[in-house]
């Protein structure tokens, strides 16, 4: 059974940092590209970042490029999102998901809430 457990969110002031974690199980983690998404209140879920199976290729949404860093540990079946210089517009619930998502279908983890506010 596929399971995705996001953690590490919290309340942080503008300009602060957080590191999110996603623990995955129930599928062969090391062969999948992994994406981070986020959903702000009243908005559509949006893609944030992607990492290749070996971690040698990454890509980012323009809105987070240069501030966020995605990484992974295939031994621990985990993917991370280091977020720096956070802005109020980064406030959202953050989710991870394998790509292609057919392995999980419509399933999403519970997400982790990030709130950037002074």
N, C-alpha and C positions, 0 to 999 in steps of 0.2 A: 504494500500500500504506500503510495507516494505521500510524503509529508514534507512541508516546507515551513520552517519556524524562524521567523524574523525577530530580531531583538536589537537592543542598543539605542533605541530612540529615547527622546526626553525633551525637556525644555532647555533651551540655550539662548543666550543673548545674540543679537546680530554681531557678526564677526567671529563667533565662536566655532567650535569644532565638535563633531560627533563621529563615532565609527559604528556603523551598523553591521550586523552579522546575519547570515542566513544559513541555517543548518538543514541539510537535505538528506532524505532517506527514501528508500523504496524504489530507487532506480540507479542505473549505472552512472553516477554523477560525473565521473572523469571524462566521459565521451560527449558530454553536452555543453554547448554554449549556454551561458546563464545571463539573464537580463535582470536589471533592477527597474522597477516602475514606481510611480508615485501617483497618489490621487489627493488633490486638495479639495477642501469642502466646496461643494457645488460645481466641481469641474470634472471633466473626463479624466480617466486614468491616462497617464502619459509615460512614455519610455524615457529612462534616464541614462542608462549605461549598459554596456555589453562586454562580456569577456569570453574569449575562445576556450575550448576545452583544456588546452595546455597553459592558458594564461598568457600567451605570447602576443595576443592581439586584443586590443581594447578599443572601444568607441564610446562617445559621449554625446548627449544632447548639447546643443549650443549653449543652453541656459546654465549648464553646470561645467562645461569645459574649462579646465584650468583650476577648478576648485574642488572637484570630486575625483577620487581615484578608486577604481574597482580592482579587486584582487581575489585570489582564490587559493584554497589549500585542498588539493585532491586527496590527501591522506585523511583529513578531517571531514571531507565532504561538506566544505563550507565555502561560502563566498562572502566578501566583505565590501563595504562601501565607506571609504574614508571621506568625510565631508569637512571642508574647511571654508573659512570666510562665509559662513552661513548668512542667508538673507531672509527677511520675513516671507518672501515669496517661495522659499524652500519648504515652508510649512505644509505638511501633507502626511498621509500614511504611506509608508514605503513597503514595497513587496518585491520578492524575487521570484523568478520563474525560469524554467529551462526552455531553451529554444532548439528545435521546434517544440511547441507546447502540446503536441498531440499526446505525449507521454502523460500529461496531467489533465488534458481536456480543459474544462471550465474551472477546475480547482484553483483556488488561490489560498495562500496561507492567511493567518490572521493579520499580518502586517505589523509594523511598528510605527508608532506616532512620533513625528518630529515636529516640534513647535519652536519657531524662532521668533522671539519677542523680548522686548526690553521691559 
